[in-house]
Every structure is written in C-alpha cells, then in structure tokens.
C-alpha cells in the first residue's frame, strides 16, 4: 500500500507528522546535510555543487572527453571512471566499438582516469562496489546513477555536466525539494524489489509528485530489507523523474562496505529530529504484492493478480496505445498471447543494474529448483552485474543450478536495457527485470514494421514464469524455500588485475588513440540577433522519451561520430525529421552566403522581416513533454549538429534533458498550458530580438507562426533561466563558452 501526502511533514520523536510548511528544518534532512558539504559559494537558494567522483560508460565518454578537450581539459581533477558495458558488442558496426574502448583507455592514461574493460562490470554495479560511500556524491552520464541505498547521492545527467566538473566548474541547480519515503513493514513471500519499485513509479510518475526532487528513504521498514533489495528499489527511483535519492544507513550498509574492502566509507546517516520535508510517500511493504509494468513505461503499474485475472483487457489497452503512437507503421497484437485464458510470454530477462543483483539471481534459482524453462519458444537469460558477483554465483552453485535448468548466462552487459541484446521477435512479449520498457527500448523498429512488448516484472515472478515454461505466474503463488543464507564475498583482485587505475597519474604526453569513426564536434554558431525557426517535427504524444529522440540499440555504435549519429535522430518515431532538419540547415547556409532562395523571400515578406542578414535560421522540434528517460546528451546534440536551435513544449519531462538542450545552445522554449500550437512540419516560427531578450533575461518572447492557414501570434516562455545558462545560449554551446573563456585568459 502506497499513500501520498502532498503537505509538509516533520520528524518528531522519530515519526513523521504533518506541519504547515517545511521551513529551516529541511537542513536536518540527510539530503541537505550532504548537499551543504558539496556546495561552493554562499547559500542563496541556488546550489553550486562539486562531486567526489564521476562515472561514464562507452556510449557517452568519447563525446564527453572530446568536448572537454576542445574546452581546455588538462587532466581529470577528481576520480573519473570510464566503464565499458554498453558498446560491448564489438561485432556491431565493424571495429568502431572497440576503437572507442581503445580511445577510452588512452584518455585514462593521458588525463589520469580509471578504465574498466568491457564486460567486467555494468557501470552502476562498479560504482556500488568500488566508489560509493556514505555522504558522498557521484555524478554520472547515465540516468540511473543512483547509489542512495549506500548513503551516496548519485545524479545522472548529460555529458556536458560531466564536462563542467572536469573543467573544475560546478553543477548548478535551484535548491530541490525533499520528499520523505517512509517505509514500514516487511515484504511478503514472493515480493521483490522490482515489485516495490514498479508500485512506487505507478504512484508518483504520472502526477509529477517526485519530479526533480530528492527522495529520502527512512523508517522502520528499511531494516527489514537486505542491501540488494534496497539497491534494486533505489536504482528505479530514476523512473519517478526525481533528481536523486538517499537512504538512512545502518549495520547492513557497514557490512556491505566492509565486504567490499572499504569499511572507512561507512558513516551512519539518518534524518535529525525536526527534519522537515516538502511531501511524504508512505509505503507499507507488508501490503505490497507482485507487480507488472505494462508497455510502454515503468509507471504503467498493475498487480500481477489483476493482470492475470483479465489479461485481454489490459493488453487491448496496450495495443490501442501502440496504434495511436505508431500510426499504423507497426501493429502490436499482444492479445494473441492469451491462450486458454492464460498469459503466455516468449522471453524472460534478468539483467543489469536493477535485475542482476546476487539476491535476485539466487532467488530465481531457488524458484526454478527441480524445474526447467522448457524446450518451447520461451527462453530465460541472466546478465550478472559484475565479474565479482558472477564468481559468487559460481562458487555458491547458483549459476550451475540455473544452467542446468536451461537458463542462459550472458556477459556483464547493459544490452537488454537499451535494445542491444536479446531483442524479442516481432509481436512477442518479453518479461524483464530491467529498468525500462519504453517503445523500441528492447530493440524493435516500428518504422520497419517490427514491434514487440516488454512487461517489467521482478526476477522472482520471472523465474516462476520460467518454471511454467512461459505462462506468466506470480511468485506469490509458488511455494518455494528462500535461498539458504550465505556469507557474501567480494574478490576485488579481479579489478586489481584488469582495471587501469590512473587517477592522479596523468601522462599529458601520451597520445589519444583515434579510430576512423571518432570525429570532432562540428562548429556550432552563436545565437543570432533574431531567429527564424522551421518546424522539423511535431510530436503530440503525452511524453516523448530520449530513446525516441535518438534511438538506442545498434545506433549506439556511432556515438563517437556526431554527424553520423545525427542521421538516426527520431528515426524510429519520425523518419522524416532528419531530411527536414537538413533542408532547414541548407536554407541557413544559403542565407549566410547571401543567396536568399525564393522560399525564404516569400517567408520574409509574409512575416515582415526587415533584414534577413540579422536572422539566424534553424530547425525546431515541438513535443508536448520531451526528454523522459535516458540522460544521454545525444538526444539534444543530434538536433544541434543538424541545425536545431530550439525545443518547444508545454513542459520538459526531466531537468536533465532541459539541461542538455541548454548546454548545446538550444533554446528551451515552453508554451503556456492550454495554448494551442497549430504548427506542422515545414511551418516557420519567427522570434524577433531573441539575442537581446536572452541577454536581458526576459521570460516572454512574442513570436509569429506562419502556417498554410495564416499567421498566428504566440508567446514563447524562457523561464527560470540562470545567468550561466543564458551565457551558454548566447555563445551557442558549452564548448563555445569555454573556448571564449580560454581566449580571454590567453589575451590577459
């Protein structure tokens, strides 16, 4: 049972109680105790944070290092870990994935970083095992950077925020609200961490209850959860759209850190008496039950009991959403999976930073004991999160038991989480203990008529389903003994023998290793005096994910080549976006050359533009609510290198995507809720005096939209934009800003 309390609460006598307003007691929360220690400068409501360490994987680190190098990077000022768990299928894209890995190792040598070779660990498990500590803060270029269960505040942001830290600048954000997550009770038989997480996402995502806030977990229920259980809930807080998370720490955390060779990293964290919170989520763990998240979002939560009572109704709703979203390009026929009243699936996956925990896999083995996955269409694959965990599974007989039951073991790889491994068949249904089930996230391509669905479920119910050879089954309905307690171990020597530990040992003379696909960023222009924006895409979906803006999967092989990757932008959502954006880019090139084509002349006349020499032409993307999901900066940078100058929406789904737009010099315009946007692809939006207004810090931007039906007056908004953000928008992008700074310093 989950209950939401939207008013402020205070801890009084160790119990939360409603109060009129949060007040100064917010400083007594664990979150603000940590934030204050990492803040630089006066405490004036705007935080300027520096992080203890940074972490990236091989989809993002090449672009980050290239950007930082172009901005004046000399050496990594804090520990920066480069992991290799995304572009690890080196058969995809020829040599270019392994070329990226060679670049990453050479960058670690040159700038003094730590490098984790491919298939050693997924990014977040390595951070848990080797980096997390109570009271620390870690910034990662992956949205699931969440280590709150270990007392570490993790923040997942786009690559430019990593660049700022590498250049000794701060992460700037308005002081966030803190929401208390009060846990009581003990989870019942068959209920795992993903069940808790899915129920939480279902309760708070759609209403924005946790958006851009910090979730602080406390209460007597915490002590009833083993560490892997806490970690499994914590990593999924990203799907609530919160900024970060933090948990109270206890002897279980101390034991975890001791096992992992870092007992000194433990400090007891707890909210102080009188700690005030802006809102509260109460979770009675004892009243939860096995859950499923329907396609196409982790917040589409339903109990397995309800789903299995009438699967046809729920699946027809999913089919309807797919038809609305994909407009007939692909058909999803999930009701075909209901056979004799039972829901049948073709695939199970337990993987990565959420599913691949030791406890989840051991519990799955206990459920499958004496059974098997069958010889039909159903298959079950397990992806352990790290080599040390895999060694534990081997030493304790868990891996052998699962292999004997027909389960497949795969490398330490994030592939199933973003469409680069175990892609289901067309119209198939997969059950997964992974982080996301967004459209195409599992690797299908609706534009090519290929579409499948993913139900997110806990590893326990996935194992119960596997024992029934693909008939979806709740773990609560299976009578199985819990795995026998084992003494957890950690062989850190695995990393000692394979990981390159270069922090503090930079070798500036060492060369960077470039492959043929690793390209520099193209020149990005500064903001013009006036803007003429041509609409390149209009997305009316309630939410647009970053996976739709730049698809994951095999396209990730091109992450190190900005122009090549940009050719995939919106390819699975709006395949005409790229040619439209390039056509607009050609208009700007013609304008700069002084040869104004007839099309532009007619637009100039219709909109009464006095001087085209002052007008910058670029493309604009309209979406109702863009940017849910991944922190990948490429969702914005791909638009930018194609000449994109702005996004227009009613609200941004996440702070991190809005930050990516700003860091790449794209104006994050919004419309007032209820304002109609009548534009279509090809229409022109004229924003006069834009540079002057951004410089002044104006929030309202009068604009004119030219459509086939005439000219429409609109008011665009640029709200809550800091001086630093306006500077980035004016110079055109983060790299331009730092280049200008470096030039000024050299002149001095």
Secondary structure by P-SEA (a helix, b strand, c coil): cbbbbcbbbbbcccbbbbcccccccccccaaaaaaaaaccccccccccccccccccccccaaaaaaaaaaacccccccbbbbbcccccccccccaaaaaaaaaaaaaaaaabbbbbccccccaaaaaaaccccccbbbbbccccccccccccbbbbbcaaaaaaaaacccccccbbbbbbbccbbbbcccccaaaaaaaaaaacccccccccbbbbbcccccccccaaaaaaaaaaccccccccbbbbbcaaaaaaaaaacccccbbbbbbccbbbbcbbbbbccccccbbbbccccccccccaaaaaacaaaaaaaaaaaaaaaacccccccccccccccbbbbccccccccccccaaaaaaaaaaacccccccccbbbbbbbccaaaaaaaaaaaaaaaaaaaccccccccccccccccccccccbbbbbcccccccccccccccccccbbbbbbcaaaaaaaaaacccccccccccccccccccccccccccccccccccccccccbbbbbcccccccccccccccccccccccccccccccccccccccccccccccccccccccccccccaaaaaaaaaaaaaaaaaaccccaaaaaaaaaacccccccbbbbbbbbbcccccccccccccaaaaaaccccccccccccaaaaaaaaaaccccccccccccccccccbbbbbcaaaaaaaaccccccbbbbccccbbbbbbbbccccaaaaaaaaaccaaaaaaaaaaaaaac
